[in-house]
Amino acid sequence: MITNDAHRQTVEIPGPWTHRTVAANGAQFHAAEMGDGPLVLLLHGFPEFWWAWRHQLPALAAAGWRAVALDLRGAGGSDKTPRGYDAFTFAADITGAIRSLGERRAVLVGHGWGAYGAWTAAAMRPAHVDALAVLSMPHPLVLRRHLLKGRLRRSGSLAWVQTPMAPERRLIADDGAHVETLLRRWSAPGSAFPDDEASRHYRAAMQLWPAPHCALEYQRWLFRSLFRGDGRRFAKRVQDPLTMPVLQVHGVQDSNFDIELAAASRELVAGEYHWLSVEAAGHFPHEETPDAVTDALLDWLVKQRDRHD
């Protein structure tokens, strides 16, 4: 929840969208909204916030969708609670937001850790998910198996965030310079992303303490749960193949999760499945190659709407 003018100026970036607050699952969530029609709920990844979807929001609205970009728990203008970063709460946050927006069901579009939550919500609460588009993140069960094979250091930021507090201090040092470093490191070589504007906004949003701690807690839960009962319960809850349509988008040059790992998610989709690999993109295809991703997303969404008509 945005609590003061400084936070509001950082998060409520002006544009054609409307800013609003949504109550869900015991917390307040900030969102940016555009358009009317069936709901498309957009979920950002790390180290970003709702503004990651600035390219897609106007296009989705113009095509007849109600597009809502949500700040995850702990990010941007949403409540930064001391707990609630496990996958079970994550799924409940997403489906609770759908209901608070006045809908029973939505299409989920997620990137990175937002995609992790989208996969999870679709598996645990399929009655609320019409279709699922995931960018730059394998299915949670695929990722869990990967990590259990001892491949932590081949999984993005998961390795360096496991120590207490040092990663948080690194993220806020020098006005968030490491945030910009991560954005550049994880983008394709030679990418124009991030430009100065993107770097400025993402660095500023990470300064909204305790946003760095909250963002890392999602990743810490994933790793720690590998060796606990809650992780085994989670794996059991997400093991059944999804029956709703799935679009999976992955940058060929993604250095966080290689393309073969991401593609292994296909085995956990029993419904209609579409795969898009983006040659020129790294970990942020919706920002590195926004036109290509937006066009692919709109084409896929038209098929989903036709399926219901």
MOTAKA-V221997 format. One record per backbone hydrogen bond with DSSP energy under -1.0 kcal/mol. CO is the residue of the C=O (numbers start at 1). NH is the residue of the N-H. If there is no record, write none. Layout:
# MOTAKA-V221997
co:CO nh:NH
co:CO nh:NH
This chain:
# MOTAKA-V221997
co:4 nh:8
co:5 nh:9
co:6 nh:10
co:7 nh:11
co:8 nh:12
co:11 nh:13
co:18 nh:33
co:20 nh:31
co:22 nh:29
co:24 nh:27
co:27 nh:24
co:28 nh:79
co:29 nh:22
co:30 nh:71
co:31 nh:20
co:32 nh:69
co:33 nh:18
co:34 nh:67
co:38 nh:66
co:39 nh:107
co:40 nh:68
co:41 nh:109
co:42 nh:70
co:43 nh:111
co:45 nh:48
co:49 nh:52
co:50 nh:53
co:51 nh:54
co:53 nh:57
co:56 nh:60
co:57 nh:61
co:58 nh:62
co:59 nh:63
co:60 nh:65
co:61 nh:64
co:66 nh:40
co:67 nh:34
co:68 nh:42
co:69 nh:32
co:72 nh:75
co:75 nh:78
co:79 nh:74
co:86 nh:90
co:87 nh:91
co:88 nh:92
co:89 nh:93
co:90 nh:94
co:91 nh:95
co:92 nh:96
co:93 nh:97
co:94 nh:98
co:95 nh:99
co:96 nh:100
co:97 nh:101
co:98 nh:103
co:99 nh:102
co:106 nh:130
co:107 nh:41
co:108 nh:133
co:109 nh:43
co:110 nh:135
co:111 nh:114
co:112 nh:116
co:113 nh:117
co:114 nh:118
co:115 nh:119
co:116 nh:120
co:117 nh:121
co:118 nh:122
co:119 nh:123
co:120 nh:124
co:121 nh:125
co:125 nh:128
co:126 nh:129
co:128 nh:106
co:131 nh:108
co:132 nh:247
co:133 nh:110
co:134 nh:249
co:135 nh:112
co:139 nh:143
co:140 nh:144
co:141 nh:145
co:142 nh:146
co:143 nh:147
co:144 nh:148
co:146 nh:151
co:147 nh:150
co:151 nh:154
co:152 nh:155
co:155 nh:158
co:157 nh:161
co:159 nh:162
co:164 nh:166
co:165 nh:169
co:166 nh:170
co:167 nh:171
co:168 nh:172
co:169 nh:173
co:173 nh:177
co:176 nh:179
co:176 nh:180
co:177 nh:181
co:178 nh:182
co:179 nh:183
co:180 nh:184
co:181 nh:185
co:182 nh:186
co:186 nh:283
co:188 nh:191
co:195 nh:199
co:196 nh:200
co:197 nh:201
co:198 nh:202
co:199 nh:203
co:200 nh:204
co:201 nh:205
co:202 nh:206
co:204 nh:207
co:205 nh:208
co:207 nh:209
co:208 nh:211
co:210 nh:214
co:211 nh:215
co:212 nh:216
co:213 nh:217
co:216 nh:220
co:217 nh:221
co:218 nh:222
co:219 nh:223
co:220 nh:224
co:221 nh:225
co:223 nh:226
co:224 nh:227
co:225 nh:228
co:228 nh:232
co:229 nh:233
co:230 nh:234
co:231 nh:235
co:232 nh:236
co:233 nh:237
co:234 nh:238
co:242 nh:270
co:242 nh:271
co:245 nh:132
co:246 nh:274
co:247 nh:134
co:248 nh:276
co:249 nh:136
co:250 nh:278
co:251 nh:254
co:258 nh:262
co:259 nh:263
co:260 nh:264
co:262 nh:265
co:263 nh:266
co:264 nh:267
co:265 nh:268
co:266 nh:269
co:268 nh:242
co:272 nh:246
co:274 nh:248
co:276 nh:250
co:278 nh:252
co:278 nh:281
co:281 nh:253
co:284 nh:287
co:284 nh:288
co:285 nh:289
co:289 nh:293
co:290 nh:294
co:291 nh:295
co:292 nh:296
co:293 nh:297
co:294 nh:298
co:295 nh:299
co:296 nh:300
co:297 nh:301
co:298 nh:302
co:299 nh:303
co:300 nh:304
co:301 nh:305
co:302 nh:306
co:303 nh:307
co:304 nh:308
co:305 nh:309
